[in-house]
Amino acid sequence: MRWGVVGHGRIVPKFLDAARGVGHEVVAIVGRDPSRVAAFAAGHGISQAGIDPSGLVDKVDAVYVATPHSGHRDAALALLPAGVPVLCEKPMAANATQVRQMLDTARGSGAFLMEAMWTRHLPVLRRLREWINQGRLGEIRTVEAAFGFSAPYQPTNRLWSSELAGGSLLDLGIYPLTLAELVFDRMPVSFEAEAELSASGVDSYLSLTAEFTGGGSAYLRSALNADLSSTARVVGSAGVVEIPEFWRAERMVFDPVEGGRAEEVLEPHDINGFEYQILEAARCLEAGRSESAVVPWTWSLAMAELTDEIRARIGVVYPSDDELQ
């Protein structure tokens, strides 16, 4: 496949390594600043550079959108009407209204669209889901997961900027939410949230307690102002699973309640973990599908609706939310 990329932030080199590692090409890249995108292209062996996403139409087989969250919808809407397949970095968009616009456009043109929530593709977490379906963990009681690091406060940086849909929830908190949904196989029915807001009005720290149908709970945290342990725990009536660095998981350990030896699963990434979603996009395109069963459109919309509700509870408002009025 020949890929185009919109954006050239820190995540893009990982995508380039994974795409090339599975035998794909990256032939064009788009960015807002002509000199910066040209320098990035030259430094990473990409032959074409531009500033207009629509310029990728007819040049590529698919496009990876890796702009700040606030730019996802507009980049996708420059491509989807022409039938260009889009792999859009998480979250799909800044709010559910924008997600619906993207889905409606993809539905109308028949274009492939998938949120790049790479965690859902990881072999370790697929194995965890199999264990749950087999009943090995028994009744799932709790999920504990956190993702946080201490980032310098820079109000114009994408992590901290309200205009760029920043904050810990959409950048990091979406990973604990994803794990909880994967374990319980549904979104929560209720939740309580507490947050610390930065001077720029985004959440620098978020703590969430969520309840699920059947009585299970999740205790989830995200932070831009604190280093948090990223070892997740899934507690079932028959045992406990611990997953180091759950968001990029390559290992998990199951410790059964009734004794016996702990069981370890090791699934090292072939490249860096991004390859699984790239290969999934290729499989879907080869099969003529417009969406993936691994990250279906209903999941992306439900997650956007949930994060909208969380933001409403903690008082985080983005300029793009004016569209909701």
DOZA-968947 format. One record per atom (N, C-alpha, C, O): residue in one letter; x, y, z. Coordinates in steps of 0.2 Angstrom, whole numbers, plus 2048, in hexadecimal, padded with zeros to 3 digits. Example, Ala and Ser with C-alpha at 12.3 -4.5 7.8 and 13.67 -1.06 7.14 Angstrom:
A8427E4827/A83E7EA827/A8427F0827/A8477EF82A/S8407F5823/S8447FB824/S840800827/S843806828/
***
This chain:
M8047FA800/M800800800/M804806800/M80A806803/R80280C7FD/R8058127FD/R801817802/R7FB818801/W804819807/W80181D80C/W80382480B/W808826809/G7FE82980D/G7FF83080E/G7FE831815/G7FB82D819/V801836818/V80183881F/V7FF84081F/V80284481C/V7FA841824/V7F9848825/V7FB84982D/V7F9846831/G80084E82D/G80384F834/G80A84C834/G80B848830/H80E850838/H81584D839/H81784E840/H81D850841/G81384C845/G81584C84C/G81984684E/G81B84284A/R81A846854/R81F841857/R81C839856/R820835856/I816838855/I813832854/I81582F84C/I81582984B/V816834848/V816832841/V81C82D83F/V81B82983B/P82282F842/P82882A840/P826823842/P82881E83F/K822822848/K82081B84A/K81C818844/K81D812842/F81781C842/F81381983C/F817818836/F816812833/L81C81C834/L82081B82F/L82481482F/L82581082B/D827813835/D82B80D836/D827807836/D829802833/A821807838/A81C801838/A81A800831/A81A7FA82F/A81880582E/A815805827/A81B802822/A8197FD81E/R821804823/R82680281F/R8287FB821/R82A7F781D/G8277FA827/G8297F382A/G8257ED827/G8277E8827/V81F7EF825/V81A7EA823/V81A7EA81B/V8167E7818/G81F7EE818/G81F7EE811/G81B7F380D/G81B7F3807/H8187F8811/H8157FD80E/H81980380C/H81F80480F/E817808808/E81A80E807/E81781480A/E81181480A/V81B81980B/V81882080D/V81A825808/V820826808/V816827804/V81882B7FE/V8178327FE/V8198367FA/A813834803/A81183C803/A80F83D80B/A80C83980E/I81084480C/I80F846813/I80C84D812/I80F85180E/V80884F817/V804856816/V80585981D/V804856822/G80785F81E/G807863824/G80586A823/G80586D81D/R80486E828/R802875827/R80787A825/R80687F822/D80D878827/D81387D826/D81787A821/D81A874821/P81887D81B/P81B87A815/P823879816/P825873814/S82687D81A/S82D87B81B/S82E876820/S83387181F/R82A875825/R82B87082A/R829869827/R82C864828/V823869823/V821862820/V82686081B/V82885A81A/A829865817/A82E863812/A835860816/A83785C813/A83686381B/A83C86181F/A83B85A822/A83F856822/F835859824/F833852827/F83384D821/F836848822/A83084F81C/A83084A816/A838848814/A839842813/A83C84D813/A84384C811/A846848816/A84A844815/G84584981D/G848845822/G84683E823/G84983A826/H84083D820/H83D836821/H83C83281B/H83882D81A/G83F835815/G83F83180F/G83883180C/G83682C809/I83483680C/I82E837809/I82E83B803/I831841804/S82C8397FD/S82D83D7F7/S8298437F6/S82C8477F3/Q8238437F9/Q81F8497F7/Q81C84C7FE/Q81B848803/A81C8537FE/A81A856804/A81585C802/A81785F7FC/G81085D806/G80C863804/G80886580A/G80A863810/I80386A809/I80086D80E/I7F886B80E/I7F486D813/D7F6868809/D7EF867808/D7ED860808/D7EF85C803/P7E985D80D/P7E885680D/P7E4854807/P7E584E804/S7E0858803/S7DD8567FD/S7E18547F8/S7E08517F3/G7E88577F8/G7ED8567F3/G7EF84E7F3/G7F284C7EF/L7ED84A7F8/L7EF8437F9/L7EA83F7F5/L7EC8397F3/V7E48427F3/V7E083E7EF/V7E383C7E8/V7E68407E5/D7E28357E7/D7E58327E1/D7EC8317E1/D7EF82E7DC/K7F08337E6/K7F78317E7/K7F882B7EB/K7FE8297EB/V7F382A7F0/V7F58247F5/V7EF81F7F5/V7EA8217F2/D7F081A7F8/D7EB8157FA/D7E7816800/D7E2814801/A7EB81A805/A7E781B80B/A7EB82180F/A7F182280D/V7E8824813/V7EB82A817/V7EB82881E/V7E6827821/Y7F082A822/Y7F182A829/Y7F083182B/Y7F583582A/V7EB83382F/V7EA839832/V7ED83A839/V7EB83683E/A7F283E83A/A7F683E840/A7F7845843/A7FC847846/T7F284A841/T7F2851844/T7F085184B/T7EE84B84E/P7F185684E/P7ED857855/P7E6855854/P7E385684F/H7E385385A/H7DC85185A/H7D7856856/H7D3854853/S7D885C857/S7D4861854/S7D486184D/S7CF86484A/G7D985E84A/G7D985E842/G7D785883F/G7D7858839/H7D5853843/H7D384C840/H7CD84D83B/H7CE84A836/R7C885083E/R7C2850839/R7C3854833/R7C185182E/D7C685A833/D7C785D82D/D7CC85A828/D7CB85A822/A7D185682A/A7D5853826/A7D284D823/A7D284C81D/A7CE849827/A7CA844824/A7C584681F/A7C484281A/L7C284B820/L7BC84E81C/L7BF850815/L7BC851810/A7C6852815/A7C985380F/A7CA84D80A/A7CC84E804/L7CA84780D/L7CC84180A/L7C683C809/L7C5839803/L7C283B80E/L7BC83680E/L7B8837808/L7B6833805/P7B583E806/P7B183E801/P7B383C7FA/P7AF83A7F6/A7BA83C7F9/A7BD8397F3/A7BE8327F3/A7C182F7EF/G7BC82F7F9/G7BD8277FA/G7C48257FC/G7C581F7FC/V7C882A7FF/V7CE828801/V7CE825808/V7CB82880C/P7D181F809/P7D081C80F/P7D481F814/P7DA822813/V7D282081B/V7D5824820/V7D6820826/V7D181D829/L7DC820829/L7DD81D82F/L7DF823834/L7E4826833/C7DA825838/C7DA82B83C/C7DD82A843/C7DA826847/E7E282D845/E7E582D84C/E7E082E851/E7DB831850/K7E082A857/K7DC82B85C/K7DD832860/K7E283585F/P7D7835863/P7D0833862/P7CE83485B/P7D1839857/M7C9831858/M7C6832852/M7C683A850/M7C783C84B/A7C383E855/A7C2845854/A7C184885B/A7C2844860/A7C184F85B/A7C0852861/A7BA851865/A7BA85286B/N7B584F862/N7AE84E865/N7AA84A861/N7AC84885B/A7A4847863/A7A0842860/A79D84585A/A79C842855/T79B84C85A/T79884F854/T79D84E84E/T79B84D848/Q7A385084F/Q7A884F84A/Q7A9848847/Q7AA846841/V7A984384C/V7A983C84A/V7A383A846/V7A4837841/R79D83C848/R79783B844/R79883E83C/R79683A838/Q79B84483C/Q79C846835/Q7A1842831/Q7A084182B/M7A6840834/M7AB83B831/M7A883582F/M7A9832829/L7A4832833/L7A182B832/L79B82C82C/L79B828828/D79883282D/D793833827/D796834821/D79383181B/T79C837820/T79F83881A/T7A2832817/T7A1830811/A7A582E81C/A7A882781A/A7A2823817/A7A381F812/R79C82381B/R79781F819/R794821812/R79281D80E/G794827811/G79182A80A/G796828804/G7938277FF/S79C829805/S7A1827800/S7A38207FF/S7A681E7FA/G7A281C805/G7A4815805/G7AC815807/G7AF80F806/A7AF81A809/A7B681A80B/A7B7816811/A7B3816816/F7BD813812/F7BF810818/F7C181581D/F7C481A81B/L7BF814823/L7C1819829/L7C281582F/L7BE811831/M7C8815832/M7C9812839/M7CD81683D/M7D281A83B/E7CB817844/E7CE81A849/E7D581684A/E7D481084B/A7DA81A84B/A7E181684C/A7E2815854/A7E7817856/M7DD811857/M7DE80F85E/M7E280985D/M7DF80385E/W7E880985D/W7ED80385C/W7EC7FE861/W7ED7F8860/T7EB801867/T7EA7FC86D/T7E57F686C/T7E67F186E/R7E07F8868/R7DB7F3867/R7DD7ED863/R7DA7E8862/H7E37EE85F/H7E57E985A/H7EB7E585D/H7EC7E085A/L7ED7E6863/L7F37E3866/L7F27DB868/L7EC7DA86B/P7F67D7866/P7F57D0867/P7F47CE86E/P7F07CA870/V7F77D1873/V7F67D087A/V7EF7D187C/V7EC7CD880/L7EC7D787A/L7E67D887C/L7E07D4878/L7DB7D387B/R7E27D2872/R7DE7CD86F/R7DD7C7873/R7D87C4874/R7E37C5876/R7E47BF87A/R7E07C0880/R7DC7BB883/L7E07C6883/L7DC7C7889/L7D57C6888/L7D17C388C/R7D37C9883/R7CB7C9881/R7C97C1880/R7C47BF882/E7CE7BD87D/E7CC7B687D/E7CC7B3883/E7C77AF885/W7D07B4888/W7D07B288F/W7C97B3892/W7C67AF895/I7C77BA891/I7C17BC894/I7BB7B8891/I7B77B6895/N7BB7B788B/N7B67B4887/N7B57AC88A/N7B07A988A/Q7BB7AA88B/Q7BC7A388D/Q7BA7A2895/Q7B979C897/G7B97A7898/G7B87A789F/G7BD7A68A4/G7BD7A48AA/R7C47A68A1/R7C97A58A5/R7CA7AA8AB/R7CD7A88B1/L7C87B08AA/L7C87B58B0/L7C27B58B4/L7C27B88BA/G7BD7B18B3/G7B77B18B6/G7B37B78B5/G7B47BA8B0/E7B07B98BA/E7AC7BF8BA/E7B17C58BA/E7B47C68BF/I7B07CA8B6/I7B57D08B6/I7B27D58BB/I7AC7D78BB/R7B67D68C0/R7B47DB8C5/R7B77E28C4/R7B37E78C5/T7BD7E38C3/T7C07E98C2/T7C67EA8BD/T7C97E58BB/V7C67EF8BA/V7CC7F18B6/V7CF7F78B9/V7CC7FC8BA/E7D67F78B9/E7D97FD8BC/E7DF7FE8B7/E7E37FA8B5/A7DF8058B4/A7E38078AF/A7E580E8AF/A7E08128B1/A7EB8108AE/A7ED8178AE/A7F28188A9/A7F68148A7/F7F281E8A6/F7F78208A2/F7F98288A3/F7F482C8A2/G7FF8298A5/G8008308A6/G8088318A6/G80C82D8A8/F80A8378A4/F81083A8A4/F8108418A6/F80B8448A5/S8168438A8/S81784A8AA/S81A84E8A4/S81F84E8A2/A8158538A1/A81785789C/A81885E89E/A8148608A1/P81D86189B/P81E86989D/P81786C89A/P81586B895/Y81587189F/Y80F87589D/Y81187A897/Y81487F899/Q80E879892/Q80F87E88C/Q80887F889/Q80687A885/P80588488A/P7FE885888/P7FC884881/P7F788387F/T80188587D/T800885876/T80287E873/T80087D86D/N80587A877/N806873875/N80086F874/N7FB870878/R80086A870/R7FA86686E/R7F7863874/R7F1862875/L7FC861879/L7F985D87F/L7F5862884/L7F1860887/W7F7869883/W7F486D888/W7EF872885/W7EB876889/S7EF87287F/S7EB87887B/S7E387587A/S7E2870878/S7DF87A87D/S7D887987C/S7D6879874/S7D2875872/E7D987D871/E7D887E869/E7DA878866/E7D7876860/L7DE874868/L7E186E865/L7DE868868/L7E0862867/A7D886986C/A7D5863870/A7DA85F874/A7DA859874/G7DE863878/G7E286087C/G7DF85D883/G7D985D884/G7E485B887/G7E285888E/G7E385188E/G7E584D889/S7E484E894/S7E6847895/S7E0842893/S7E283D891/L7DA844893/L7D583F891/L7D683D88A/L7D6837889/L7D6841885/L7D683F87E/L7DD83D87C/L7DD839877/D7E283F87F/D7E983D87D/D7EB836881/D7ED83287D/L7E9835887/L7EB83088B/L7E582C88E/L7E682688E/G7E182F891/G7DB82C894/G7D7827890/G7D4823892/I7D7828889/I7D4824885/I7D681D885/I7D3818883/Y7DD81C887/Y7DF815887/Y7DD81188D/Y7DA80C88C/P7DC814893/P7D9810898/P7D280F897/P7CF80A898/L7CE814894/L7C7813892/L7C780D88D/L7C280988D/T7CB80D888/T7CB808883/T7CC801886/T7C97FC884/L7D180088B/L7D27FA88E/L7CC7F8892/L7CA7F2892/A7C97FC896/A7C37FA89A/A7BD7F8895/A7BA7F3896/E7BC7FC88F/E7B77F988B/E7B97F3888/E7B47EF887/L7BF7F1886/L7C17EB883/L7C07E5888/L7BD7E0886/V7C17E788F/V7C07E1894/V7B97E0895/V7B77DA895/F7B57E5896/F7AE7E4897/F7AA7E3891/F7A47E1891/D7AD7E588B/D7A97E4885/D7A37E9884/D79E7E7881/R7A47EF887/R79E7F4887/R7A17FA88A/R7A67FA88E/M79D7FF889/M79F80688C/M79C806893/M797802894/P79E80A897/P79B80A89E/P79480D89E/P792811899/V79080B8A3/V78980D8A4/V7898148A8/V7848178A8/S78E8158AC/S78F81B8B0/S79681C8B2/S79A8178B2/F7988228B4/F79E8238B6/F79E82A8BB/F79A82E8BB/E7A482A8BF/E7A58308C3/E7AC8328C1/E7B182E8C0/A7AD8398C0/A7B383C8BD/A7B58428C2/A7B18468C4/E7BC8428C3/E7BF8488C6/E7C584A8C2/E7C98458BF/A7C68508C2/A7CC8528BE/A7CF8598C0/A7CC85D8C4/E7D58598BF/E7D98608C0/E7DA8638B9/E7DC8608B4/L7D88698B8/L7D886D8B2/L7DE8728B2/L7E08758B7/S7E18728AC/S7E78778AB/S7E487E8AA/S7DE87F8AA/A7E98828AA/A7E78898A9/A7E488A8A2/A7E188F8A1/S7E688689D/S7E3886897/S7DC883896/S7D9883891/G7DA88089C/G7D387D89C/G7D287689A/G7CD874898/V7D8872899/V7D786B897/V7D986789E/V7DC86A8A2/D7D886189E/D7D985D8A3/D7E085B8A4/D7E385789F/S7E385C8A9/S7EA85A8AA/S7EA8548AE/S7EF8508AD/Y7E58528B1/Y7E584C8B5/Y7DD84A8B5/Y7D984E8B6/L7DC8438B4/L7D58418B4/L7D583A8B8/L7D98368B7/S7D083A8BC/S7CE8338C0/S7C78318BE/S7C38368BF/L7C682B8BC/L7C08298BA/L7BE8228BD/L7C281E8BD/T7B88228C0/T7B581B8C3/T7AF81A8BF/T7AA81E8BF/A7AF8148BB/A7AA8138B6/A7A780C8B8/A7AA8088BB/E7A080C8B8/E79C8068B9/E79A8038B3/E7988068AE/F79A7FC8B2/F7987F88AC/F7927F48AE/F7917F28B4/T78E7F28A9/T7887ED8AA/T78B7E78AD/T7907E48AA/G7887E48B2/G78A7DE8B5/G78E7DF8BB/G78F7DB8BF/G78F7E68BD/G7927E78C3/G79A7E98C3/G79D7EA8C8/G79D7E88BE/G7A47E98BD/G7A67F08BD/G7A27F58BC/S7AC7F28C0/S7AE7F98C0/S7B57FA8BD/S7B97F58BC/A7B68008BB/A7BD8028B9/A7BF8088BC/A7BC80D8BD/Y7C68088BE/Y7C980E8C1/Y7CF8108BD/Y7D480D8BC/L7CD8168BA/L7D28188B4/L7D481F8B6/L7D18238B8/R7DB8208B4/R7DE8278B5/R7E28298AE/R7E58248AB/S7E282F8AD/S7E78328A8/S7EA8388AB/S7E783C8AF/A7F083A8A8/A7F38408AB/A7F88438A6/A7FC83F8A3/L7F98498A6/L7FE84D8A2/L8038508A7/L8088538A5/N80184F8AE/N8068538B3/N80884E8B8/N80A8508BD/A8088478B7/A80A8428BB/A80C83C8B8/A80983A8B3/D8118388BA/D8138328B7/D80F82D8BB/D80F82C8C1/L80B8298B7/L8078248BA/L80981D8B7/L80B81C8B2/S8088188BB/S80A8118BA/S80580F8B4/S7FF8108B4/S80880C8AF/S80480A8A9/S8038028A9/S8017FF8A4/T8047FF8AF/T8027F88B0/T7FB7F88B1/T7F97FA8B7/A7F77F58AD/A7F07F48AE/A7EE7ED8B2/A7F27E88B1/R7E97ED8B5/R7E77E78B9/R7DF7E68B7/R7DB7EA8B7/V7DE7DF8B5/V7D77DD8B4/V7D67D88B9/V7D97D28B9/V7D17D98BD/V7D07D58C3/V7C97D18C2/V7C47D48C1/G7CA7CA8C2/G7C47C68C1/G7C37C28C7/G7C87C18CB/S7BE7BE8C7/S7BC7BA8CD/S7C17B48CD/S7C27B18D2/A7C47B28C7/A7C87AC8C6/A7D07AE8C6/A7D47AA8C5/G7D17B58C5/G7D87B68C5/G7D97BE8C3/G7D57C18C1/V7E07C08C3/V7E17C68C2/V7E67C68BC/V7EB7C38BC/V7E57CB8B7/V7EA7CC8B2/V7EE7D38B3/V7EA7D88B4/E7F47D38B2/E7F87D98B2/E7FB7DA8AB/E7FE7D58A8/I7FA7E08A9/I7FD7E28A2/I8017E88A2/I7FF7EE8A3/P8087E78A2/P80D7ED8A2/P80C7F189C/P80B7EE896/E80C7F789D/E80B7FC897/E8067FA892/E8067F888C/F8007F9895/F7FA7F6892/F7F87F988B/F7F67F6887/W7FA80088B/W7F8803885/W7FC80187F/W7FA802879/R8027FE880/R8067FB87B/R8087F487C/R80D7F287B/A8037F187F/A8057EA883/A8097E587E/A8077E4878/E80E7E2881/E8117DD87E/E8127D7883/E8147D1881/R80F7D8889/R80F7D388E/R80A7D3893/R8077D9894/M8077CD896/M8027CD89B/M8047C789F/M8067C289D/V8017C78A6/V8027C28AA/V7FC7C08AE/V7F87C58B0/F7F97BA8AD/F7F37B88B1/F7F57B48B7/F7F97AF8B7/D7F27B68BC/D7F37B38C3/D7ED7B08C5/D7E97B48C8/P7EC7AA8C5/P7E57A78C7/P7E47A78CE/P7E97A78D2/V7DE7A88D0/V7DC7A98D7/V7DD7A28DB/V7DF7A28E1/E7DB79C8D8/E7DC7968DB/E7E37938DB/E7E378D8DB/G7E77978DA/G7EE7948DB/G7F17928D4/G7ED7948CF/G7F678E8D4/G7F978C8CD/G7FE7928CB/G7FE7978CE/R8017908C6/R8067958C3/R80479A8BF/R7FF79A8BC/A8077A08C0/A8057A68BC/A8067A48B5/A80B7A18B3/E8027A78B0/E8047A68A9/E8057AD8A6/E8027B28A7/E80B7AC8A2/E80D7B389F/E80C7B2897/E80D7AD894/V80A7B7894/V8097B888D/V80E7BD88A/V80E7C388D/L8127BB886/L8177C0883/L8157C187B/L8157BB878/E8147C7879/E8127C8872/E8167CE86F/E8137D386F/P81D7CD86F/P8207D386C/P81E7D6866/P81C7D2861/H81E7DC865/H81C7DF85F/H8217DD859/H8277DD85A/D81E7DC853/D8237DB84E/D8277E184C/D82D7E084A/I8247E784D/I8277ED84B/I8277F2851/I82C7F2855/N8217F6852/N8217FA858/N8197FA85A/N8187FE85F/G8157F6858/G80E7F685A/G8097F9855/G8037F8855/F80C7FE851/F80880184C/F8067FD846/F8017FE843/E80A7F8845/E8097F383F/E8027F083F/E8007EF83A/Y8007EE845/Y7F97EA845/Y7F47EE842/Y7EF7EC83E/Q7F37F5844/Q7EE7F9841/Q7EF7FA839/Q7EA7FB835/I7F57FB837/I7F67FC830/I7F47F682C/I7F17F6827/L7F67F082F/L7F47EA82B/L7ED7E882B/L7EA7E6827/E7E97EB831/E7E27EA831/E7DF7EE82C/E7DA7EC828/A7E17F582B/A7DF7F9826/A7E07F681F/A7DB7F681B/A7E67F381E/A7E77F0817/A7E27EA816/A7E07E9811/R7E17E681B/R7DC7E081B/R7D57E2819/R7D27E0815/C7D37E881C/C7CC7EA81B/C7CC7ED814/C7C77EC811/L7D17F0812/L7D17F380B/L7D17ED806/L7CD7EE801/E7D57E8807/E7D57E3802/E7CE7DF802/E7CC7DC7FD/A7CB7DF808/A7C47DC808/A7BE7E0806/A7B97DE806/G7C07E6804/G7BB7EB802/G7B67EE808/G7B17F0807/R7B97EE80E/R7B57F0814/R7B67F8815/R7BC7FA814/S7B17FB817/S7B2802819/S7B4803820/S7B5809822/E7B37FE824/E7B57FF82B/E7B77F882E/E7B67F382B/S7BB7F9834/S7BE7F3837/S7BA7F083C/S7B77F4840/A7BA7EA83D/A7B77E7843/A7BB7E7849/A7B87E784F/V7C17E9849/V7C57EA84F/V7C47F1852/V7C37F1858/V7C37F684E/V7C17FD850/V7BC7FF84C/V7BC803847/P7B67FD84D/P7B07FE849/P7AE80684A/P7AF80984F/W7AA808845/W7A780F846/W7A381084C/W7A381584F/T79F80B84E/T79B80C854/T79F80D85A/T79D81085F/W7A580985A/W7AA80A860/W7AC811861/W7AC814866/S7AF81485B/S7B181B85B/S7AC82085D/S7AE824860/L7A681F85A/L7A182485C/L79F823864/L79E828867/A79E81D866/A79D81C86D/A7A281F872/A7A1822877/M7A981E870/M7AE821874/M7AE828874/M7AF82C879/A7AD82B86E/A7AC83386D/A7A7835872/A7A783A875/E7A1832872/E79B834876/E79D83387D/E79B838881/L7A182E87F/L7A382D886/L7A8833888/L7A783688D/T7AD834884/T7B1839886/T7AE840886/T7B084588A/D7A9841881/D7A6848882/D7A2849889/D7A284E88C/E79F84388B/E79C843891/E7A0844897/E79F84889C/I7A6841897/I7AB84289C/I7AD84989C/I7AE84C8A1/R7AF84C896/R7B1853896/R7AC858899/R7AD85D89C/A7A5856897/A7A085A89A/A7A085A8A1/A79E85F8A5/R7A18548A4/R7A18548AC/R7A68588AF/R7A685A8B4/I7AC8588AC/I7B285B8AF/I7B38628AD/I7B88658AF/G7AF8648A8/G7B086B8A6/G7B586D8A1/G7B78738A1/V7B786889C/V7BB86A897/V7B886B891/V7B486788E/V7B887188E/V7B5873888/V7BA875883/V7BE879884/Y7B987387D/Y7BD874877/Y7BA879873/Y7B4879872/P7BD87E86F/P7BA88286A/P7B687F865/P7B1881863/S7B8879863/S7B487585E/S7AE872861/S7A987085D/D7AD873867/D7A687086A/D7A1875869/D79B87486A/D7A287B866/D79D880864/D79987D85F/D79387F85E/E79B87885B/E797875856/E792871859/E78D870856/L79287085F/L78D86C863/L787870865/L78186E866/Q788877864/Q78287B866/Q77D87B861/Q77887F862/
***
